[in-house]
Amino acid sequence: MLTAVENLKETLKVSGKPDRLVNDYEAFGIVDKDPIYVLTRGNRVKGKTTKDAWGVTIAWPEEQLYAFPTEQDKVCPDITEWKDTVKIPDLAGKCSDPALWKDAIAQAEQFRKEGKLVTAYMGTGIFEQSHDLMGMADACMNLLLEPEDMHDLLDAIGEYRYQYAKLLIENIHPDAILSHDDWGSKTSLFMSPDTWREFFKPLYARIYGLMKENGVMVIHHADSFLEPLAEDMVDLGIDIWQGVLNTNNILKLQEQLQGRMTLMGGVDSWVDRPDSTEAEIRAEVRKVCETYGPGGHFIPSITYGRPGTLYPHVNPTLADEIRKYNQETYGIG
């Protein structure tokens, strides 16, 4: 029987021989104590409205399950004046002190002892950061109406993300980096493929190129419709598209990709409810395993961008049903 990490690596190989389906995030240890994470996301407190390191207003009402940026007091109300209003966090100045990395390094070492892949986390991707700063409507319109200034702003965000990845690599030497950016809704892209290729693909080629040069597995989270960009994602060196929704034609993608990129997700978040039953959760997970498992290069998980579910009864049942499927199908639980 392969270990969780060995099985994952076989799943990622074009001609690999995994002995069962990878069970959700079992092979990964997510490091979330690094100083950049603390700087950029550490202000999110339930019951409070705060401003993050970019000056974006973050609201987390008591009745809301998670924190979200708002369009209150837009940081960048006019893209042509972005240099006057957008203050990019100084990662080198605020996050280079080795003492700030002690907790993250200790967390990474513990994951290594547990036999897990040390996985750094980079939330809020380049496009996401742009619409955090100005709102979704302005971000999409500015790509078309003010392309020169949008290029300049996105290039600056891209440089910030590059330095973010560089600091993670230099300090915790991760096996993998889980990088977020949604480029579409559940059913369509937010922009044309050509627009995405012009504005975003070169920036990610540089960032993900740095990761690959340092032997880091690239995991890109996008719980959105990205089917038209699948080949571009392969070009970028993405090893795992995490969060893949079933609004993408997963079976078609498996046939098309032939193992050049592994798909992770499929389990619809509708089961993550306070009143969802064990039977509902198991049925959804079993359907996903039976539908996509035989096509290979697929990891069943809920489509969120990190381990766990919103309601605590869901995730253990999800993981147990994958285990049961593996036991019944491959003889290994």
Stockholm file with secondary structure:
# STOCKHOLM 1.0

chainA/1-333         MLTAVENLKETLKVSGKPDRLVNDYEAFGIVDKDPIYVLTRGNRVKGKTTKDAWGVTIAWPEEQLYAFPTEQDKVCPDITEWKDTVKIPDLAGKCSDPALWKDAIAQAEQFRKEGKLVTAYMGTGIFEQSHDLMGMADACMNLLLEPEDMHDLLDAIGEYRYQYAKLLIENIHPDAILSHDDWGSKTSLFMSPDTWREFFKPLYARIYGLMKENGVMVIHHADSFLEPLAEDMVDLGIDIWQGVLNTNNILKLQEQLQGRMTLMGGVDSWVDRPDSTEAEIRAEVRKVCETYGPGGHFIPSITYGRPGTLYPHVNPTLADEIRKYNQETYGIG
#=GR chainA/1-333 SS CCCHHHHHHHHHSTTCCCSSCCCTTTTEEEECCSHHHHHHHTTCCTTCEEECTTSCEEECCTTSSSCEECCTTCSCSCGGGHHHHCCCCCHHHHHCCGGGGHHHHHHHHHHHHTTCEEEEEECSCHHHHHHHHHCHHHHHHHHHHCHHHHHHHHHHHHHHHHHHHHHHHHHHCCSEEEEECCCBCSSSBSSCHHHHHHHTHHHHHHHHHHHHHTTCEEEEECCSCCGGGHHHHHHTTCSEEEEECTTSCHHHHHHHHTTSSEEEEEECGGGCSTTCCHHHHHHHHHHHHHHHGGGSSEEEEESSSSSSCSSTTHHHHHHHHHHHHHHHHHSCC
#=GC SS_cons         CCCHHHHHHHHHSTTCCCSSCCCTTTTEEEECCSHHHHHHHTTCCTTCEEECTTSCEEECCTTSSSCEECCTTCSCSCGGGHHHHCCCCCHHHHHCCGGGGHHHHHHHHHHHHTTCEEEEEECSCHHHHHHHHHCHHHHHHHHHHCHHHHHHHHHHHHHHHHHHHHHHHHHHCCSEEEEECCCBCSSSBSSCHHHHHHHTHHHHHHHHHHHHHTTCEEEEECCSCCGGGHHHHHHTTCSEEEEECTTSCHHHHHHHHTTSSEEEEEECGGGCSTTCCHHHHHHHHHHHHHHHGGGSSEEEEESSSSSSCSSTTHHHHHHHHHHHHHHHHHSCC
//
